[in-house]
């Protein structure tokens, strides 16, 4: 008996095709989009763009400090503190991009660029940021997994709010939405403090001593420079304004992207495409918005393709939006003011421990 069917014999019945499982279908939906993006060349590195932009930002940094030196003992220095905060925020965005491997083809070049930009210029630990930010990308707005919805000050879920309803803390929690923007002024200091504390505590973190040394040199050089140029009272005011504006710019770029979007239960099973799209919000705007938010206004595209270079995110948006519409996946985009309004409303509704503060679209979308 041979493997071939003899003439006149009855061939074996054809095997029924295996039904496509929901998980396979969901994976194929993302794979289809990913292929479109690759075919459009949007994942190709933009090294020249990053080199030019980082160099221009470095020139702005040097010019800012030249202006600070030239002004000397003048209260116009508070204006320079604002300018310095703007420049440092741009360096922070470049640190974010290089940490995501967006800029260069070499993993090592990206890593060391991110470390220099983060630790050496903005004073934020690279190792701490990578640990925290990777957890956020893996599970945005998921309870027990996303560190960005964990706070000792603000309650991001009704369960958190229910535990804080007594005394002065309870009053604050019930009105926390209105405190959100003033609190952003402390975000810059919190970024510095949390990164240093983590580097000190996590003794297994790679190159922690080097990062601590770089941050320490940067911190000392900054403080010494300020007080060499300015008298004590002006120097303190300069540092306070610079840190507050840096916090507002950084927090104001991060907060609109996920705050006020659905919170996912800890044990929820959600496919990658829906996990990233449904929990993220894009911000409409032009070149000024792109610049001030460091491309994070294209948060959906960034979460779907973290290594996509920043200047390509805008080009990917029409592909992503059309793909979501084709598959019935809600794609959220609003104005910057609208996003802040949603954040305040959400925090206030959570603050009174309201259950299900926003209707989550996950159940309907995942069951389709």
N, C-alpha and C positions, 0 to 999 in steps of 0.2 A: 504494500500500500504506500502510495507516494503522497507528498504534501499537496500536489495539485489535484483538482477535482476531475474525475474521469468523465469522459463524454457520456451523456445520458443519465448520469447520476444526479440526485437532488442535492443542490448546494445547501450548506447549513443556513439556517435563518439568520438574517442580518441582525446584528446586535443593536438594540435600541440606544440612541445617543443619550449619554448621561445628562440629566437636566442641569442647567446652569445654576449653581448655588448662588445665593445672595451675595456671599463674600467674594466669590469669583467675579460676579457682575460688577460689584463696587470697585474691585481692584482694576478691572478692565476700563472702567469709566475714568479713573485717574490716569491709567497708562495711555489712554487715547489723548488726553489733554497734554500729558508729558511729551508725547511724540510730536504733537503740533508745535510745542514750544521749542523742542530740540531742532525740528526741521526749520524753524524760523531763525535759528542761530542765536536765540536769546539767552542761552546758558553759556555762550562763549565769553571768556574773560575780557574785561575792558581795561587792561593794564595801563595803557597810555592815558586814558581818561583819569584814572586814579592818581597816576604820577603827577599829572598836570594840576589836578585839583588839590592834592595834598601839598604840592609845592606852593601854590597860590595861597593856601591857608597858612602855611609856614611864613610866607612873606607878610601876610596880614598880622600874624602873631608878633613878628619882629617889629613891624611898624607900630603896633599898639603899644608895645613896651617902650619904643622910642618916644612916642607921644606922652606916655606916663612920666618918663624921665624929664622930658622937656617942660611939662607942666609943673612939676615939683610940688611946692606947698600951695595948692589951689584946690578949692572945693569942686572945681570942674573935673577933678579926678573921679568923682562918682559917676560921671558920664563915661569915663574911660573904663570904669569897672563894668559897666553894662556892655561896652564894646568887647572887653576881654572875655566876658561870659559868653557872648555870641561866638567868638572865635573858638573858645574851648569846647563849646557844644558841637561845633563842626568837627573838631578833632575827635570827640567822642563818637560821632556818627561814623567817621572813617575807621575808628577802632572797632566798632560794631561790624562794619562791612568786611574788614580784613579778617576778623575772627570767624566770620561765616565763609571764608575762602572765596570771596567775590572778586577780589582785585587781581591776584596773581596766580599763575599756573602752579607754582611751587607751594606745597603745604608749609614748608619751613619759612619761606619768605612771608607768607600770610600771617603765620603765627607770631613771628618776631616783629613784624610791622604792627600787629595788634597789641603786642606787649609794650612796645615803645610808645605807641600813641596813647594807650590806656594808662599804663603805669607812669611813664615818663612825662607826659604832657598834661593829661587830665587828672592824674592821681587816683585812678580807679584800678583795682586789682584785676588783671586779666584772668587769672585762675578762678577767682571768685565769680566773676561775671560769666565765664564759660559754664561753670557748674550750675549756676542759677538759671541762665538763659536757655541752656539746652533742655532743662526740665520744663521750662515754660513752653518751648516749641513742641516738645513731645506731647504735652497735654494742656493746651490753652484752656483756661477757665474750668479746669476739672478739679473738683474738691479733693483735697488730700494729695494732689500731685503737682499742681501749678503753684510755685512759690509766690507768684505775683498777685495772688488773691489771699495771701496770708499777711495779716498786719496786726500789730499790737495796738494800733491807734484806731483804724477804721474797720468796720465790720462789712465784709463783702457778701455774706450769706445770711439768711434769716436765722440759722442756727447759731452763728457767731453773735448776732445781735441779741438773741434771746438770753445769752449768757452775760450780757452787759447792761441790763435794764435797771439796775439799782443805783441810787444816789447820783452824784455828779456825773459819773461815767454814763449812766443811763440817759441823762439829759443830753449829754454830748452826742451819744449814739443816735438819739432820735432826731438830732439836727445836723448830723455829720456831713450831709451833702453840701451845706453852706460853708463848712470848714475845709472843704477839699482844696480849694485854691490857695487859701493862706498856708495850708500845710505843705503845698508844693514848694514853698520857699525854703523848706528845710530838706528837700529831697537831695540837693547836691551834697550837703553835709552828711546825710544818711548814706549816700553812695560811698563817700570816702570812708566813713566809720565802719560800715558793714564789710567792705572789702578788706580793710586792715584787720578787723576782728576775726574774719574768716581765715585769712592767711596766717594769723598768729595761732589760731585754734587748730586748723586742719594741717597737722604736721606731715601728712602723706601727700599733700598737694605738690605737684611738680614745680620745681624752681621757685618755691615759696620764699626762700631767703633772698634770692635775687630780686624778686618782685618787691618784697618789703624794703630792701635796700634802695631800690630805684624810687619807690614812693616816698621814703624818708628823705632822700636827697632832694626830691622835687618839692616836698612840703617845706623843708628848711629853707631852700633857696627862694621860694615864693615869699615866705614870711620875712626873711631877712631883706630881700629886695624892696618890699613894700615899706618897711620901717627905715630903711636907709634913704628912701626917696621922700617919704612923708613924715610929718610929726605924728606922735602916738595916736591922738584922737582921730585925725584924718585917716591914718593907717587902719585903725579898727573899723571905721565907717566904710572904707574902701573894701575891706575883706568881707564885711557883713553884706554889703550890697552885691558884691561879686558872687558870693555864695548863694544868696537869695535868688538872683536873676538866673544863675546857672541852674538852680533847682527848678525854677519855673519853666525854663526852656526845655530842660530834659523831661521833667514830669509832664509838661504840657504836650510833649511829642509822644510819650508812651501811653498816657491815660486814655486818649480817645479811641485807641485801637481795639481794646477788649472790654474796658469797664462799661457796664450797662448792657453787655451782650449776655446771652444765656449762660448760666452756670451749669456744668455737667456733673451729675452724681459721680461719686468716686468709682463705682463699679460699672459705669456705663460702657457699652461696647459700641464704638462709633468708627466707621471707616475713615481713612486718612483724609480724603477729599472733604467730606462733610465736617469732620472735626476741625479742620483749618478754616473752612469758609464760613460756617455757621457761627463760630465763636469770634470772628474778626469783623472789623468795620473799616472801610476805606473812607478817606476824607477828600472831598472835592476841592479843587483849587488849581492855580496855575503854577508858574515857576517859583513865585515867592513861597507858596505852600510847600512845594517840593524841596526848596532850599531850607526853609525853617524847620521842617520835620525830617530832613535827611532821608527822604524817600520812604519813611515809615508810614506816610499817608496811603501808600499802596500796600497796606498790611496783609490783605488777602493773598496777593501775588507773592509777597515776601514769605508768608507762612507756607504756601504751596511749594515754593522753590527758593529755599533759604540761601542757596549759593548763587542765585541770579544777581548779576551786577546791578547796582542801583539804577543806572540810566536806562536799563532795559525793562524795568518794572512797568513803566508807563506803556511801553510797547506791548507788553504781555497782557495788559488789562482787557483789551477788547476780546482776545482769545478766551480768557478766563470767564469773562462775563457771559459771552455767547455760549460757552460750554455749560455753565451753570444753568442758564435759561433752557438749554436743550434738555437737560436732565432734571429740571424742576427743583433746583437747589437755590434757596434764597441767598441773594447777593446783596449785602448791605453797604450802601454808600451814602454819605450825608455831608453837610457843610461842617466846618470846624465849630462854629457856634452851636449848630444842632447837636453835634457830638458831645460838647461840654454840657449842654442842657440835659441830654440823656444821662450823662454820668451823674449829675447832681440829683436828678429825679430818681434814678436807680438807688443811689446811696441813701436818700431820704426814705424811700419805700422799704429798703432793707432795714434801715435804722429803727423802724417801728415793728420789726420782726414780722413783716407781712410775708405770708407763705407764697411761693411762686411769684416773685415780684414782676417777672416778665415771662410771658408764655414761651416755652421752649419749642422750637420747630423740629427738634430731633425725632420725636416719636413718629410724626407723620412722614418725615422725609426718609427715615431709615426703613420704615415698613413698606415703602413703595416698591 
